[in-house]
Structure formats: structure tokens, C-alpha cells
Amino acid sequence: QVQLQESGPGLVSPSQTGGSMRLSCAASGHTAIPYGMGWFRQAPGEERKLVASISVSGERTRYSESVEGRFTISRDNAKNTMHLQMDNLKPEDTATYYCAALLLLERDMAPIVGFDYWGQGIQVTVSS
């Protein structure tokens, strides 16, 4: 089992439209097991949606259409961390962002479904 903890610039960090923000996710516990990882977000009144995912190796990534070209997912397996660099932020990016992981034996597949482990979430607010 793995525990996930999101962090960002401050507890809650508003960012102006067009600005940037970087989220981090620290994994602890059974980190020697290969995990595919991803970032989800959920806005009020909406379902949780996959924003980006990354393979165990870090070589494969996948993005939702709404963030393609603006967000970059990465991971550092030596430090058991994952990041989401968010550039050109828009008000519609405002949501609670969740770090997620799943056991994945295929090292070069960016997962879409089947995430078993979740962080508690971090609020991202983009003001217009």
C-alpha cells in the first residue's frame, strides 16, 4: 500500500489567469512496488476527472484535452515524487486536485483507469 500527499505553493494558492503553479505529490509506504500515477481534479458540482497520467518509467504521459500543451506531468522515482507543472492557467482550472496511483506491472503505459490510492486533495484557485 502507498500513501500520497499533495503539496503546492502554500495551503491554498490563488493564481492569476495566465500564471503558473506547480503541484507535487509525495509517495510513502510500499514505494518499491511499481505504480502508475496521475492527477485528477474535481470542480464543485462536477465529477472527478483525469487531468494527466504517467507511466512507471516516466517515459509515457497522457493528458486530457483541456490541459494538453499547458500542463506537464513528471515523476522522480528516486525521490518518490510526482509533479504537475501548470502553465497558462485559466479560471476553469479551478478545482481540487488529487494525486492518485495504481499498481502497474507494465512500465511504459500511462494509465487511464483503475487508480486505487488517492491523496487528500489540494485546492487550486485561478482568479480572473
C-alpha positions in Angstrom: 0.0 0.0 0.0 1.2 3.5 -0.7 0.2 6.8 0.9 0.1 10.0 -1.2 0.3 13.6 -0.1 -0.2 16.6 -2.4 1.5 19.9 -1.8 1.7 23.2 -3.6 2.8 26.8 -3.1 1.1 27.4 0.2 -2.0 25.8 1.7 -4.3 27.5 -0.8 -2.7 29.4 -3.6 -4.7 31.7 -5.9 -3.0 32.4 -9.2 -3.8 35.0 -11.8 -5.1 33.9 -15.2 -2.1 33.1 -17.4 0.2 32.4 -14.5 1.8 29.2 -13.4 1.8 26.8 -10.5 3.5 23.6 -9.6 1.9 20.8 -7.6 3.8 18.0 -6.0 2.8 14.6 -4.8 5.0 12.6 -2.3 4.6 8.9 -2.0 5.4 6.9 1.1 4.9 3.3 2.2 5.5 0.5 -0.2 7.2 2.7 -2.8 9.4 -0.2 -4.1 6.3 -1.5 -5.9 5.8 -0.1 -9.4 3.0 2.4 -9.5 1.4 4.3 -12.4 0.4 7.7 -11.3 -1.9 10.5 -12.2 -3.5 13.8 -11.3 -7.2 14.2 -11.2 -9.3 17.3 -10.5 -12.8 17.9 -9.3 -14.7 21.2 -9.5 -17.8 21.9 -7.4 -20.8 20.0 -8.7 -18.7 18.0 -11.2 -17.3 14.6 -11.3 -13.6 13.9 -10.7 -11.7 13.8 -14.0 -8.3 12.6 -15.0 -6.0 15.5 -15.9 -2.8 13.7 -16.6 -1.1 10.4 -16.0 2.4 9.0 -16.2 3.9 5.5 -16.6 6.0 3.7 -14.0 9.1 4.5 -16.1 8.1 8.2 -16.6 8.6 7.8 -20.3 4.9 7.8 -21.2 2.4 10.5 -20.4 -1.2 11.2 -21.1 -3.2 14.5 -20.9 -6.8 15.5 -21.1 -7.7 17.8 -24.0 -8.4 20.6 -21.6 -4.8 20.8 -20.4 -2.8 19.4 -23.3 0.0 21.9 -24.1 -0.4 23.8 -20.8 0.3 21.2 -18.1 3.3 18.9 -17.7 3.4 15.8 -15.6 6.7 14.3 -14.4 8.0 12.0 -11.7 11.2 11.4 -9.9 11.3 7.7 -8.9 14.5 8.2 -6.8 12.6 10.7 -4.6 9.2 9.0 -4.8 7.6 12.2 -6.0 5.4 13.3 -8.9 4.8 16.8 -10.1 2.3 18.7 -12.2 3.6 21.9 -13.8 0.6 24.1 -14.7 1.2 27.0 -17.1 -1.1 29.5 -18.7 -3.7 28.8 -16.0 -7.3 29.6 -16.7 -10.3 30.2 -14.4 -11.7 26.9 -15.5 -8.7 25.1 -14.0 -10.0 26.0 -10.5 -10.7 22.7 -8.7 -9.5 20.4 -6.0 -6.5 18.4 -7.5 -5.9 14.8 -6.4 -2.8 12.7 -6.7 -3.5 9.1 -7.5 -1.7 5.8 -8.0 -2.2 2.2 -9.0 -0.1 -0.9 -9.1 1.1 -1.3 -12.7 3.4 -4.0 -13.9 3.6 -2.5 -17.4 6.3 0.1 -17.0 5.6 2.1 -20.2 1.8 2.6 -20.0 0.2 5.8 -18.8 -2.9 4.6 -17.0 -6.4 5.9 -17.5 -8.5 3.9 -15.1 -8.1 1.6 -12.1 -6.5 4.0 -9.6 -6.5 2.6 -6.1 -4.7 5.1 -4.0 -5.6 8.7 -3.5 -4.2 11.8 -1.8 -6.5 14.0 0.2 -6.5 16.7 -2.4 -5.3 20.3 -2.7 -7.3 23.3 -3.7 -6.2 25.3 -6.7 -7.9 28.6 -7.4 -7.3 30.7 -10.5 -8.8 34.1 -10.4 -9.8 36.0 -13.5 
